[in-house]
Amino acid sequence: MCSDYATAGALGGIRGSLRRIADDLEQQNHTASALTQQTRVANHWQATAFKLQSELAEWKAWGDRAMAGWKEEVQVTADLRQQLEQTQEALRAEKDRGWQELNELNERYNKLVRKSNKLVRCVNTIKGQPGNALPLIAALEAELNGQKT
């Protein structure tokens, strides 16, 4: 009987050791599973980081192209503004010259009208006084020649 107790005690000790070993194995399996899960999560975030880094590079390139295009548009706009100002200045100068020519033509027209009015008055006077035609014509010629100088 004593040996049965010893055998039972030894078996109990072996059983306890086996239970500890099984618990350790279960804990190691749980740790391995947790590490596998953490590795999957880390891989996911690493892939996300690479994807975001790639998208950032694409957006930066797009931003650089947009900025270059904007600068070009600003330059084109400045050139067009300068051309517009030059054209407006040339138009103002042409307009002023046109007004000046118109004023000169109006002055010439007014002179011609005054001369023709004198001529009409002289003709009417001659019609009214046919005997004094020669002295009236001579006076008109002298007056017209005097205005030329």
Disulfide bonds with the S-S distance in Angstrom:
none
